[in-house]
Amino acid sequence: MLKKILPNNEHNIERLIRLIIGAAALSLVFVGPKTMWGLIGIIPIMTGLIGSCPIYTLLGVSTCKISKEKDQTKS
């Protein structure tokens, strides 16, 4: 059931990029302008850690090679 809600649809490089961008945005809360807008960095951090993007799931997009190969074997 959880795999239907949060399928693995992100490539490892994309996950790393999301973590870096999320950490950079989150750092704005503590350094620099010290704005609360930096809390938006939590979203890319969470999607990067989980490996699943809810928007990708809604649109049926996947950048993960493994799930594409599994889908081809099912057909």
N, C-alpha and C positions, 0 to 999 in steps of 0.2 A: 504494500500500500504506500509506504513512504517513497519508494522508487517512482511511483506514478506522480506523486506530488512534487518531489524534488529529484528529478532524474539528473544524472551526471552529464551536463551539457556544456562544460567549459574545458578547453584545452589547458594543459599545465602551464604553458607560457602565459596565456591569458589570465589564469589564476594569479600568477606571480605579479603581473602588471596591475591587476586589481588591488592586490595587497599593497604594492608600492604607492599607488595613487591614493588609496584609502588612508595609509599611514601619513602621507604628505598632507592630505586634507585635514586629518585629525590633529596633526601637529599645530594647525592654525589656532586651535583652542588654547594651546599652552604657550606658543611663541609667536612672534610676529604681531599681527593685528589683534590677537586674542579675541576673536569673534566666535560666537556660538555656531555660526554657519559651518565651521569645521566639523561639527558632529555629523554632518552628512557623509563624512568619510567612513562611518560605521557600516554603511550599506555595501560599498565595494569590499570592505574587509570581510564582512560576513559571507557575501557571495563567493569571495575568493577562498575562504576557508571551507565552505560547504561544497563548492564545486558545482553549484547549480544556480542558474539565474532565472528567477520567476518570469521575467519578460521574455527570455528565450523560450521558456516552456509554453507560454501563451502563444507565441508566434511560430512555434514548431522549429526553431533554429537550434543547431548544435554545432559547436566548433570542436567537439571532442571526437577524435578519430575512432576510439573504441566503440562508442555507441552507434556510429554509422556502420561499422563492420558488423556489429551484432544485428542491426536492423536488416542488413542485406542477407544474413544467414537465415533469418526468420522467414523471409519472402520466398 
